[in-house]
Amino acid sequence: METITIQTEYIRLQDLMKLGNLTATGGEAKVLIQDGQVLVGGEVCLQRGKKIRPGDVVTYMGRDYTVAYAD
């Protein structure tokens, strides 16, 4: 599982994908999410604005990602 560090309380799903370099643009993330290619907590998530907090697991292309607060 890969960890992406954030500075805020949460990060929106499409922003997480862009920040973690899973996609090149927010527009690409939007399309992938709306196509049902992204899982949050093991379930398909179609909400690109879904708030992702530490402890949440995002799965894309068979890889798992989570977030952690910066020290």
N, C-alpha and C positions, 0 to 999 in steps of 0.2 A: 504494500500500500504506500502510495506517495502522499506526502503532506505538503500542503500549500499554506504559506504563512500570510495571515491577514492582520491589519492594523485596527480594524473596526469590530463591533459586536457581531456582525454577520456580513455575508457577501451574497449578492444575488447570483443565482445559478449561471446565467449567461456571462456575468462578470468573472465568476470563478473560472469558467472555461477559457476565457480570454487571458486572465491573469496567469493561469497555470500552463499557458501555451498549448492547450488542447485544440484550440482553433486559432486561426489567424485574425479573425475579426468577430465582433459582437454579432454581426449579421449572419455569419456562418454558424455561430453558436445557436442563434434563434432558430434557424432552419433545422438543425440537428435535433434540438429539443422538441420542436413541434412535430417532427417526423417520428418521435418516440424512440430515438436512439440513445437516450440518456436515462439512467436509473438513479433514483435517490432512495436510499434505504432498501434497495432490492426491488423497487417498484418503478415502473415507467412514470416519468414526470413530464408533463406537457407545459408546466408553468415556468417560463423563462425567468420570471421574477421571484421564484421560490427562494426564500431566505435559507442560506446554508450556514450552519453554526458548527463550532467544534463538536466532534462526535458524530456528525452526519457523514455518511459515506455516499459518494457520487461514483457511479460506474459508467465508463464510456469506453467502447471498443475493448471490452474485456479487462480493463484495468480499473483499479479502485483508487480513489482520491479522497482525502479528508482535509479539513482545515485546522489550523492551530493559531492561537494568538501569538503575536511577536512578543519577545521578552521585553 
